[in-house]
Amino acid sequence: MTPLSLTFNRIFDVPPEKLYDAFTRKEIIQSWFGPEGFTIPRADVDARAGGKYRCEMHSPVGAAYVVVGEFRELVPHERIAFTWAWLANGELGPETLVTLHFADRAGRTELTLEHTGFATEDARDSHQGGWTSSFESLTHMLAGKPQPMESRISVVGDPRSTYVRSVRMALIEKGISYTLDPQPPHGDIVNALNPFGKIPAFRAGDFVLFESSAILRYIDEAHPGPRLMPDTPAERAKVEQWISSINGYGYDAMIRRFLMQFLFPKGPNGTPNRAVINTAIVDMHKQLTILDRAYGERDFLVGHQLSLADLELAPIIAYLVSHPESKDILAPFTNLMRGHAVMVRRASFAQTAPPEF
Ligand SMILES: N[C@@H](CCC(=O)N[C@@H](CS)C(=O)NCC(=O)O)C(=O)O
């Protein structure tokens, strides 16, 4: 009969102490644990015999998994044994046992991982791929490839959202790698990160943020790469001014009342409500006039360089350009259209093109 257990043998290019830390230190666990592409937004680890651990993993498409267990044995740099059980919908699955042996091989480490006690062959087989991919993540982390906790950034939200796109564009402009969890608003995963249930939500390791303006500021200030805010206080205030007004009034008229009325019509017999659209168009005209004046002869909303304000606006204008009625409305606003053409040429714009509604 096939044993209901798994055994893996791998050599890692680090000494046993370092590999041992990768399984016992919370901040290191968060930088690699789980299959490739997964993030660990939360890990609680009490690495002593009888101590408990709880690890929350998110897959690249946003599925959340929680594994919990208890450390049974820890012999520093030699051996670790811990129980392993999945927690789903508040219910604990069957408990299995993971044992790790670390053998020094002239400065490298041979790791033997045994995972025993599976109740079924299916349960065993479903862990085979998980561990195999996790060893890849571990290898990347140990080689210093980009998996430190702070760079494990994820943007949570449907990529069709203009706000989600702005945040993704900022990350790309800064050269920061991230994963996208394409979650709808008001789902469990989003609600857990943003009490208002809106998207985007943003995670950098344990750090969670919502509201695109705050996320954009954080991305810019907390990371190296090209600055997305101008140098002077006056210009920075202008950027805030545009972000706030685009967020407060622009989105409301151009996306919520205009575009959404075509995509999700609320008028008689499921047709777009013309009265809503017409008042939105009046407001759009006023807003586009103001924005067009702000560009003047320049290609950016503030100064002569890309700023967070341009990133907040571009995804909204992109939707208007792609809709026949608003395309015509936009045409006379030549300064704004020139600025938008500059945005369209950026890699961050091309790489975040939203899927169709
Ligand atoms: N002020 C928020 C607005 C976020 C927002 O409204 N997002 C939309 C998607 S584009 C959303 O979540 N809508 C669902 C809702 O309003 O309930 C921000 O800047 O992040």
The ligand as a MOL file (V3000), in Angstrom:
LIG
                    3D

  0  0  0     0  0            999 V3000
M  V30 BEGIN CTAB
M  V30 COUNTS 20 19 0 0 0
M  V30 BEGIN ATOM
M  V30 1 N -11.8010 57.1720 -2.6190 0
M  V30 2 C -11.5420 55.7870 -2.9030 0
M  V30 3 C -12.5560 55.3310 -3.9420 0
M  V30 4 C -12.4760 53.8650 -4.2020 0
M  V30 5 C -13.6830 53.3870 -5.0220 0
M  V30 6 O -14.7260 54.0520 -5.0540 0
M  V30 7 N -13.5030 52.2740 -5.6810 0
M  V30 8 C -14.5960 51.7120 -6.4380 0
M  V30 9 C -14.0950 50.9120 -7.6130 0
M  V30 10 S -13.4020 51.9450 -8.8340 0
M  V30 11 C -15.3810 50.7970 -5.5320 0
M  V30 12 O -14.8170 50.1120 -4.6990 0
M  V30 13 N -16.6990 50.8010 -5.6870 0
M  V30 14 C -17.6000 49.9970 -4.8980 0
M  V30 15 C -18.4430 50.8620 -4.0170 0
M  V30 16 O -18.3650 52.0990 -4.1010 0
M  V30 17 O -19.1850 50.3230 -3.2160 0
M  V30 18 C -10.0930 55.6100 -3.3880 0
M  V30 19 O -9.5100 56.5950 -3.8520 0
M  V30 20 O -9.5120 54.5220 -3.2280 0
M  V30 END ATOM
M  V30 BEGIN BOND
M  V30 1 1 1 2
M  V30 2 1 2 3
M  V30 3 1 2 18
M  V30 4 1 3 4
M  V30 5 1 4 5
M  V30 6 2 5 6
M  V30 7 1 5 7
M  V30 8 1 7 8
M  V30 9 1 8 9
M  V30 10 1 8 11
M  V30 11 1 9 10
M  V30 12 2 11 12
M  V30 13 1 11 13
M  V30 14 1 13 14
M  V30 15 1 14 15
M  V30 16 2 15 16
M  V30 17 1 15 17
M  V30 18 2 18 19
M  V30 19 1 18 20
M  V30 END BOND
M  V30 END CTAB
M  END
